[in-house]
């Protein structure tokens, strides 16, 4: 058994290219993660793993390739450096997490599963976001957002030809997520929005909470404040477009009936024990 596992670890190591940073390699690619990658590769979800796209406090995003050569984004959470107390804040009071074990590893695994399911909901709502492809344990595989293996830039580093149009699209996405998807992103800022073809793409959905979460409204206000502040400070947007109270009122006014049956079922099924 041990020899078989070691063989799998060696096999997947050969599929990891372009990660010269030994510190990153040692922190991210422990034996458990390598075996998880092997299982995902064995199922055809990924073929190769290349260099780092983004490094965060708790996770790394790598450029990967699928079986047909298509670029993928592979997000790997580091068990040892994850902020479990912060994660629990976004889970407590959420019916989807009833019965979830509070061990460190279990929390991280659920966090990854949560982002996968939240991305599915965002896609169902028509929001531009990476398409989720597969997940297991602490690894999430998504559609790569960019061109020629170069990631699209974050909003914070872009010059926008029409900032009002981009802001309006962002607000529309926030409203769709809230009214149709029953979700609040909860970590929206110029750092978690990419710009591709002059259009915004939302990323990093692991923090997203349902509207019924005890602090959902607080998170929604923070999301709106972050976006309004950025457009006031860094663009030529007219002030009428960046009034936080008006944006909040618009987002929260869900005139059309929410697609409750479809999305409630999606949320309910997302965290059933498998």
Helices and strands as residue ranges (DSSP letters): H 2-13, H 22-28, H 31-42, E 48-55, E 59-65, E 71-77, H 84-89, G 95-97, H 104-124, E 132-136, E 139-143, E 146-147, E 150-151, E 153-154, G 155-157, H 163-179, E 183-184, E 193-196, E 199-202, E 209-210, H 216-234, G 239-241, H 244-252, H 260-270
